[in-house]
Amino acid sequence: MGSRRLTFALMCAELLAAQLHGEPLPMEARLANALSPGRFRRLDQRL
């Protein structure tokens, strides 16, 4: 699973950099929302 984690880390870094600089997201918005750290808070609010 090492290579998957490396790829995942790079993808998350690209997403974070794009969000910080106000650039277009490097992936679909649905995937970006799924990777958002705030997703846990949103799940708690639904319950």
Phi and psi restraints in degrees (range 20) as a CNS / XPLOR table:
assign (resid 1 and name C) (resid 2 and name N)
       (resid 2 and name CA) (resid 2 and name C) 1.0 -61.9 20.0 2
assign (resid 2 and name N) (resid 2 and name CA)
       (resid 2 and name C) (resid 3 and name N) 1.0 -44.7 20.0 2
assign (resid 2 and name C) (resid 3 and name N)
       (resid 3 and name CA) (resid 3 and name C) 1.0 -69.0 20.0 2
assign (resid 3 and name N) (resid 3 and name CA)
       (resid 3 and name C) (resid 4 and name N) 1.0 -31.6 20.0 2
assign (resid 3 and name C) (resid 4 and name N)
       (resid 4 and name CA) (resid 4 and name C) 1.0 -66.1 20.0 2
assign (resid 4 and name N) (resid 4 and name CA)
       (resid 4 and name C) (resid 5 and name N) 1.0 -41.6 20.0 2
assign (resid 4 and name C) (resid 5 and name N)
       (resid 5 and name CA) (resid 5 and name C) 1.0 -66.5 20.0 2
assign (resid 5 and name N) (resid 5 and name CA)
       (resid 5 and name C) (resid 6 and name N) 1.0 -37.5 20.0 2
assign (resid 5 and name C) (resid 6 and name N)
       (resid 6 and name CA) (resid 6 and name C) 1.0 -64.5 20.0 2
assign (resid 6 and name N) (resid 6 and name CA)
       (resid 6 and name C) (resid 7 and name N) 1.0 -44.4 20.0 2
assign (resid 6 and name C) (resid 7 and name N)
       (resid 7 and name CA) (resid 7 and name C) 1.0 -64.0 20.0 2
assign (resid 7 and name N) (resid 7 and name CA)
       (resid 7 and name C) (resid 8 and name N) 1.0 -42.2 20.0 2
assign (resid 7 and name C) (resid 8 and name N)
       (resid 8 and name CA) (resid 8 and name C) 1.0 -63.3 20.0 2
assign (resid 8 and name N) (resid 8 and name CA)
       (resid 8 and name C) (resid 9 and name N) 1.0 -41.6 20.0 2
assign (resid 8 and name C) (resid 9 and name N)
       (resid 9 and name CA) (resid 9 and name C) 1.0 -63.2 20.0 2
assign (resid 9 and name N) (resid 9 and name CA)
       (resid 9 and name C) (resid 10 and name N) 1.0 -42.1 20.0 2
assign (resid 9 and name C) (resid 10 and name N)
       (resid 10 and name CA) (resid 10 and name C) 1.0 -65.4 20.0 2
assign (resid 10 and name N) (resid 10 and name CA)
       (resid 10 and name C) (resid 11 and name N) 1.0 -40.0 20.0 2
assign (resid 10 and name C) (resid 11 and name N)
       (resid 11 and name CA) (resid 11 and name C) 1.0 -65.2 20.0 2
assign (resid 11 and name N) (resid 11 and name CA)
       (resid 11 and name C) (resid 12 and name N) 1.0 -42.2 20.0 2
assign (resid 11 and name C) (resid 12 and name N)
       (resid 12 and name CA) (resid 12 and name C) 1.0 -67.2 20.0 2
assign (resid 12 and name N) (resid 12 and name CA)
       (resid 12 and name C) (resid 13 and name N) 1.0 -36.1 20.0 2
assign (resid 12 and name C) (resid 13 and name N)
       (resid 13 and name CA) (resid 13 and name C) 1.0 -65.4 20.0 2
assign (resid 13 and name N) (resid 13 and name CA)
       (resid 13 and name C) (resid 14 and name N) 1.0 -40.9 20.0 2
assign (resid 13 and name C) (resid 14 and name N)
       (resid 14 and name CA) (resid 14 and name C) 1.0 -62.8 20.0 2
assign (resid 14 and name N) (resid 14 and name CA)
       (resid 14 and name C) (resid 15 and name N) 1.0 -42.6 20.0 2
assign (resid 14 and name C) (resid 15 and name N)
       (resid 15 and name CA) (resid 15 and name C) 1.0 -63.1 20.0 2
assign (resid 15 and name N) (resid 15 and name CA)
       (resid 15 and name C) (resid 16 and name N) 1.0 -46.6 20.0 2
assign (resid 15 and name C) (resid 16 and name N)
       (resid 16 and name CA) (resid 16 and name C) 1.0 -61.8 20.0 2
assign (resid 16 and name N) (resid 16 and name CA)
       (resid 16 and name C) (resid 17 and name N) 1.0 -44.7 20.0 2
assign (resid 16 and name C) (resid 17 and name N)
       (resid 17 and name CA) (resid 17 and name C) 1.0 -62.1 20.0 2
assign (resid 17 and name N) (resid 17 and name CA)
       (resid 17 and name C) (resid 18 and name N) 1.0 -41.7 20.0 2
assign (resid 17 and name C) (resid 18 and name N)
       (resid 18 and name CA) (resid 18 and name C) 1.0 -64.9 20.0 2
assign (resid 18 and name N) (resid 18 and name CA)
       (resid 18 and name C) (resid 19 and name N) 1.0 -40.3 20.0 2
assign (resid 18 and name C) (resid 19 and name N)
       (resid 19 and name CA) (resid 19 and name C) 1.0 -67.5 20.0 2
assign (resid 19 and name N) (resid 19 and name CA)
       (resid 19 and name C) (resid 20 and name N) 1.0 -40.9 20.0 2
assign (resid 19 and name C) (resid 20 and name N)
       (resid 20 and name CA) (resid 20 and name C) 1.0 -67.0 20.0 2
assign (resid 20 and name N) (resid 20 and name CA)
       (resid 20 and name C) (resid 21 and name N) 1.0 -33.7 20.0 2
assign (resid 20 and name C) (resid 21 and name N)
       (resid 21 and name CA) (resid 21 and name C) 1.0 -97.4 20.0 2
assign (resid 21 and name N) (resid 21 and name CA)
       (resid 21 and name C) (resid 22 and name N) 1.0 1.4 20.0 2
assign (resid 21 and name C) (resid 22 and name N)
       (resid 22 and name CA) (resid 22 and name C) 1.0 69.3 20.0 2
assign (resid 22 and name N) (resid 22 and name CA)
       (resid 22 and name C) (resid 23 and name N) 1.0 28.2 20.0 2
assign (resid 22 and name C) (resid 23 and name N)
       (resid 23 and name CA) (resid 23 and name C) 1.0 -91.9 20.0 2
assign (resid 23 and name N) (resid 23 and name CA)
       (resid 23 and name C) (resid 24 and name N) 1.0 165.3 20.0 2
assign (resid 23 and name C) (resid 24 and name N)
       (resid 24 and name CA) (resid 24 and name C) 1.0 -60.8 20.0 2
assign (resid 24 and name N) (resid 24 and name CA)
       (resid 24 and name C) (resid 25 and name N) 1.0 145.3 20.0 2
assign (resid 24 and name C) (resid 25 and name N)
       (resid 25 and name CA) (resid 25 and name C) 1.0 -68.6 20.0 2
assign (resid 25 and name N) (resid 25 and name CA)
       (resid 25 and name C) (resid 26 and name N) 1.0 142.0 20.0 2
assign (resid 25 and name C) (resid 26 and name N)
       (resid 26 and name CA) (resid 26 and name C) 1.0 -81.2 20.0 2
assign (resid 26 and name N) (resid 26 and name CA)
       (resid 26 and name C) (resid 27 and name N) 1.0 10.0 20.0 2
assign (resid 26 and name C) (resid 27 and name N)
       (resid 27 and name CA) (resid 27 and name C) 1.0 -152.0 20.0 2
assign (resid 27 and name N) (resid 27 and name CA)
       (resid 27 and name C) (resid 28 and name N) 1.0 174.1 20.0 2
assign (resid 27 and name C) (resid 28 and name N)
       (resid 28 and name CA) (resid 28 and name C) 1.0 -62.3 20.0 2
assign (resid 28 and name N) (resid 28 and name CA)
       (resid 28 and name C) (resid 29 and name N) 1.0 146.9 20.0 2
assign (resid 28 and name C) (resid 29 and name N)
       (resid 29 and name CA) (resid 29 and name C) 1.0 -60.5 20.0 2
assign (resid 29 and name N) (resid 29 and name CA)
       (resid 29 and name C) (resid 30 and name N) 1.0 -34.6 20.0 2
assign (resid 29 and name C) (resid 30 and name N)
       (resid 30 and name CA) (resid 30 and name C) 1.0 -61.9 20.0 2
assign (resid 30 and name N) (resid 30 and name CA)
       (resid 30 and name C) (resid 31 and name N) 1.0 -42.1 20.0 2
assign (resid 30 and name C) (resid 31 and name N)
       (resid 31 and name CA) (resid 31 and name C) 1.0 -69.7 20.0 2
assign (resid 31 and name N) (resid 31 and name CA)
       (resid 31 and name C) (resid 32 and name N) 1.0 -40.0 20.0 2
assign (resid 31 and name C) (resid 32 and name N)
       (resid 32 and name CA) (resid 32 and name C) 1.0 -61.3 20.0 2
assign (resid 32 and name N) (resid 32 and name CA)
       (resid 32 and name C) (resid 33 and name N) 1.0 -40.3 20.0 2
assign (resid 32 and name C) (resid 33 and name N)
       (resid 33 and name CA) (resid 33 and name C) 1.0 -65.6 20.0 2
assign (resid 33 and name N) (resid 33 and name CA)
       (resid 33 and name C) (resid 34 and name N) 1.0 -35.3 20.0 2
assign (resid 33 and name C) (resid 34 and name N)
       (resid 34 and name CA) (resid 34 and name C) 1.0 -69.0 20.0 2
assign (resid 34 and name N) (resid 34 and name CA)
       (resid 34 and name C) (resid 35 and name N) 1.0 -26.0 20.0 2
assign (resid 34 and name C) (resid 35 and name N)
       (resid 35 and name CA) (resid 35 and name C) 1.0 -92.9 20.0 2
assign (resid 35 and name N) (resid 35 and name CA)
       (resid 35 and name C) (resid 36 and name N) 1.0 -5.7 20.0 2
assign (resid 35 and name C) (resid 36 and name N)
       (resid 36 and name CA) (resid 36 and name C) 1.0 -66.8 20.0 2
assign (resid 36 and name N) (resid 36 and name CA)
       (resid 36 and name C) (resid 37 and name N) 1.0 134.8 20.0 2
assign (resid 36 and name C) (resid 37 and name N)
       (resid 37 and name CA) (resid 37 and name C) 1.0 -63.0 20.0 2
assign (resid 37 and name N) (resid 37 and name CA)
       (resid 37 and name C) (resid 38 and name N) 1.0 -24.0 20.0 2
assign (resid 37 and name C) (resid 38 and name N)
       (resid 38 and name CA) (resid 38 and name C) 1.0 -74.3 20.0 2
assign (resid 38 and name N) (resid 38 and name CA)
       (resid 38 and name C) (resid 39 and name N) 1.0 -3.2 20.0 2
assign (resid 38 and name C) (resid 39 and name N)
       (resid 39 and name CA) (resid 39 and name C) 1.0 -63.3 20.0 2
assign (resid 39 and name N) (resid 39 and name CA)
       (resid 39 and name C) (resid 40 and name N) 1.0 -30.0 20.0 2
assign (resid 39 and name C) (resid 40 and name N)
       (resid 40 and name CA) (resid 40 and name C) 1.0 -71.0 20.0 2
assign (resid 40 and name N) (resid 40 and name CA)
       (resid 40 and name C) (resid 41 and name N) 1.0 -37.1 20.0 2
assign (resid 40 and name C) (resid 41 and name N)
       (resid 41 and name CA) (resid 41 and name C) 1.0 -66.1 20.0 2
assign (resid 41 and name N) (resid 41 and name CA)
       (resid 41 and name C) (resid 42 and name N) 1.0 -40.4 20.0 2
assign (resid 41 and name C) (resid 42 and name N)
       (resid 42 and name CA) (resid 42 and name C) 1.0 -65.3 20.0 2
assign (resid 42 and name N) (resid 42 and name CA)
       (resid 42 and name C) (resid 43 and name N) 1.0 -36.3 20.0 2
assign (resid 42 and name C) (resid 43 and name N)
       (resid 43 and name CA) (resid 43 and name C) 1.0 -66.1 20.0 2
assign (resid 43 and name N) (resid 43 and name CA)
       (resid 43 and name C) (resid 44 and name N) 1.0 -40.3 20.0 2
assign (resid 43 and name C) (resid 44 and name N)
       (resid 44 and name CA) (resid 44 and name C) 1.0 -64.3 20.0 2
assign (resid 44 and name N) (resid 44 and name CA)
       (resid 44 and name C) (resid 45 and name N) 1.0 -35.3 20.0 2
assign (resid 44 and name C) (resid 45 and name N)
       (resid 45 and name CA) (resid 45 and name C) 1.0 -70.9 20.0 2
assign (resid 45 and name N) (resid 45 and name CA)
       (resid 45 and name C) (resid 46 and name N) 1.0 -26.7 20.0 2
assign (resid 45 and name C) (resid 46 and name N)
       (resid 46 and name CA) (resid 46 and name C) 1.0 -72.0 20.0 2
assign (resid 46 and name N) (resid 46 and name CA)
       (resid 46 and name C) (resid 47 and name N) 1.0 -30.3 20.0 2
